[in-house]
Structure formats: C-alpha cells, structure tokens
Amino acid sequence: MPVLVRDGLRLAYEITGGGAPLLLPLCNFRWTDAVVERLARSFTVVIASPRGFAGSDRLSLARASGGSVAARLDNVLPGRDAALRPGGPAPR
C-alpha cells in the first residue's frame, strides 16, 4: 500500500482505474470491490485511508485544515484536474 508523507504525517492510499480522478475520502480499503471496480471503469479512483487507520497517521484537530484533502490529492495525481464529490450515482 503506497504511503504519502507530508509535513511528517503519513497518508495511506490506493489508486486504480483510468480517467478523471475521483477521490473517495473517509473510506478505507475494505470498500466493496465491486463498487471500486465499477467506478474504476470511468475514473482514476483514489482511496485515502482515514487518519488514524490503515497506515495513516492520526491528525490532531489543531493541525487539520480545509485544503488538506485537495492538497494531498494534487501530490498523488499532479497536474490533473479533480473534483471532490461527496456523493452521487455510480457511472453506468
């Protein structure tokens, strides 16, 4: 499992598929494989482990920032436009 280290903090993630980046925040690596497989047909799916789980360091509230998710995604997929989408239907 790849791990991104920034500012001394570890963030575990997985990337699969192709197409526009789709970040599944606050998920873990136990998502139903069928869901991720379906999304990966149309998107580059990035699953970032929640802080404090599966190789990601716990982030204290004092260090949390609103832009951290977007900044980390840019580190993983540099130069790619990405949208943070909280929900919606899966691609058909």
Residue, then its C-alpha position, 0 to 999 in steps of 0.5 A: m500500500p503506497v504511503l504519502v508523507r507530508d509535513g511528517l504525517r503519513l497518508a495511506y492510499e490506493i489508486t486504480g482505474g483510468g480517467a478523471p480522478l475521483l477521490l473517495p475520502l473517509c473510506n478505507f480499503r475494505w470498500t466493496d470491490a465491486v463498487v471500486e471496480r465499477l467506478a474504476r471503469s470511468f475514473t482514476v479512483v483514489i482511496a485515502s485511508p482515514r487518519g488514524f487507520a490503515g497506515s495513516d497517521r492520526l491528525s490532531l484537530a489543531r493541525a487539520s485544515g480545509g485544503s488538506v484533502a485537495a492538497r494531498l490529492d494534487n501530490v498523488l495525481p499532479g497536474r490533473d484536474a479533480a473534483l471532490r464529490p461527496g456523493g452521487p450515482a455510480p457511472r453506468 
